[in-house]
Amino acid sequence: MALITQADIEARLGRSLTADESSSFTLINLALQAHIERMIGSSIESVSPTTRYYDGGVQHLAIDPCTSITALKYVDDNTDVEYTFISSDYTSEPVNKTLKTMLRNRDGKFVTGINNIAVTAKFSIYEDTNTLNIVKSALLESLVSEISNNDNIQRESIEGYSVDYVTDQTKDNLSAIKFLFPGV
C-alpha cells in the first residue's frame, strides 16, 4: 500500500485525474515511493519491528532511520546473541526527536566486528509525523510535476513570437527529503 492515495493527488491538483493519468498513477506512485525508501534506508509506511545488523568498533553507531528501538544486542557470526544491552547502556540519538539515526554506547566503543551489532526497531519514518508530512509533501509535489510534466519546459515570448523548449535543469522536488537525510 502506498502512502499517497489518488484522492491526495487529486486534492493537490484541484481536479480529478484523467483516465490516462489514473491508469499510470499507481505505477508511478509505487516506483517513486520505492525510490525514496531506498534513498533514505527506511520505510515511509507503518511497519513492525525488524532486526538489522551493523559493524561495531565505534562509539557513535550510525543506523538507518527508525523509531521504537526495542533491542540492542551483540551477536556472533551465526547471529547468536552474546550480550543484550539494557537501555541505560546506550542512548538513541538525536535524543529530542522521534526519528533516531544513531546509537551511542555510554561505556565507550562498541566491540569491533562485522555485522556484530543487532538493532531491533521499526525502520520507518511513519511514527515521526513532522518528518512524514515533509516527505509526503515532497512526494506529492514530485507526482504533480510528473503529471503536469511542465517543470522542465521553458517558454519565451518576444514581440508576439513564442517558443517552448525543454531545459536540462529540472526542479528538484525531493530537495526537502535530501535536507532531512544528509548524505542522500
N, C-alpha and C positions, 0 to 999 in steps of 0.2 A: 504494500500500500504506500502511496506517495504522500508526502507532506502537503503538497499543493493540490487542490482539487480544481475541477473545471469551473466550479462556482467562484473560487478565489480569483482565477484569471479573468473570468468574465466581469467580476466586480471591479477589478483593476482596470480593465479595458473600457468599462462602461457600456458594454454591448455583449450580445451572445456571440459565441464562436460560429463561424460558417461551418458547413458540412466538412470541407477540406481541412480546416483548422482543427475541428473537433476530432477528426479521424487521426490526425498526426499528433495531437496534444499529448496523449498518453505515452507514446513512444519518446517524444522529445522530453517530456517531464521526467520520466523514469531515467533516461540517459543523463540528463542534467543532474538529477539527484545522486545518481551513482558516481558521477564525476566529482561532485562536491564531497561526498563521503570518502572517496579515495584520496582526495586532496587533503582533507583535514584528519584523516585516520580514525574517524568515528562516525557512527550513525547519526542521522538527524531525526530519527523517529524513536518512539519508546521501545526499549529493549530490556531483556532480562540480563542479570549479571553473567559475565563470561570471564574466563581467565586468559590473560596474555602474559608472555614471558619476555623478560628484559635482561640485558647483561649487567652484571654488578661492577664493582670497582670504583664507584663514585659515591659521594655523599648526597648529592642532589641528582636524583634519578628522573630524567625526562620520560614521561609516559604519554600515551595517546590521550586526547581529551576525554574525560569521564566524570561521572558523578557516582555517589553512593559506593565508595570503596568498602568492600566487605571483608577482604582478607589480603594479607601480605605475607608471603612465605619464601623461605629459601628452599630450593628443590635441587635434587641431584640430576645426573644425566638422564635418568629414567623418569624424571618428574615426580619422584617420590619425595614427600615432604621431609625436610631435615629440621626445619625450625619455623614456627609460626610466630610472627610479630604480634605484640599486643599494641593497642592504639597509642599508648604512651611512648613507644619505641620510635615513632616516626610522626611527621606532620605531612598532611596532604596540602599542597600549595597550588595557587595562592590561597592563603588562609581565609580571607574575607570574601571569597567568591564561591559560587556553587560548582562551577566547572573547574575541575582540577587537572593540571598538566605536569605536576612534579611531585615526587615524594622525597622528603629529606629525612635521612637517618639521623636521629639525635645522638647516637653513640659513635659517630664517625662514618667512615666509608662502608658501603655495602660490600660484602665479600666478593672478591673478583671471581668471575665465572661467565660462561656463555649460556645465556638463557637460564640463569640460575635464580632469578627473582620472579615469582609468580604473583601477579596482581589480579585480584578478582574484583570487578567493578562493573557498573553499567557504562560501557563505552559508547556513549551517546551524549549529544548536547541537549536532548529533549527536555530534561528537567531544569535547565537554565533558561528561563523564559526570556530574559533580556537578549542573550546570545541567539536563541532560537528565533526571536522576532526579527533580528537583524538579518540572519541567514535567510529566513522566509521572504523578507522584503527583497533581498538581492536575487533570490531565485525567481520571484515574481517579475522583477524588472528584466531579468535575462529572458524569461519566457515572453514577456511583452515585446521586447526588442526582436526576438526571433519571429514572433507572429507578424509584427508590423514590418520587420526587416528593412527599416529605413535608417538605422543608426550609422550606417556606413555610406549613405548616399549624400553627396554634396550637390547643392543646387546653386547656380549663379545666373543672374539676370542682368543684362546690360542693354539699355535702350530698346526694350521690347523683345530682345533675343534672349532666350534662356537655354541653358544646358544642364543636364543631370549626369553625374558620373559617380563612380564608386571610388572612395578613398581607401588608402591602405591603413588608415588609423580608425579603428572602431572603438566605440565607447566601451569601457570595461565595467560592466555592471556587477562583477564579482569582487570589485576592489574592497568593499566593506568586509567580505569574508577574509580577504588577504590581510586586512588590517587587524582583524580579530585573532588570526592564527599566523603570527610571524613565521617566516621561513617557508610559507606555502607558495 
